[in-house]
C-alpha cells in the first residue's frame, strides 16, 4: 500500500501531527488525527447516523481533525478523485 503524502497540520510541532495521505492503489484517504476523548465518543454514539445501529464498531474509531487541516483534506480529496481507480 504505497501512500502519497499530502500534508500535515500547519501548526504542528515535531511530534504528533494530524496528517493526510492518499493510498496510491485504492485512492483511499488515510488520516492521522487526535484520538477523540470520551465526551466526543459519547456524543457520536448518542448521535447515530440515520439507518445505522448506534455505537462504534470494534474495527472503527473516532478521530478529531483540527479545522486548520481542512485545506489539506481538500487536496487529499482532489488527489483521490483524480486517481479514478
Phi, psi and omega in degrees: 000084177289130180255141174259117177295132179253310181181172185225155177310120184293342180260017184280158171267212181269349183234139174059095188222125172303130189219152177232139175227164171237130176290121185285348178266326186245348186067015174292146174267129181249127187238135167252126181217186179281138175295128180294141178283172183300322180297318179293317179298319178298317178298321178296318179293323181280351179234068185290158175289135180306134178083003180241152177293144177291159178109170179245113181301154181304327184272006179236166177215170176246127176239157179248127179251125180293145181303330182292351177270356183305315178301324178292319179294323176299316179296318178299318178297318179297316179297314181297318180294319180293334181295329178040055181283000000 
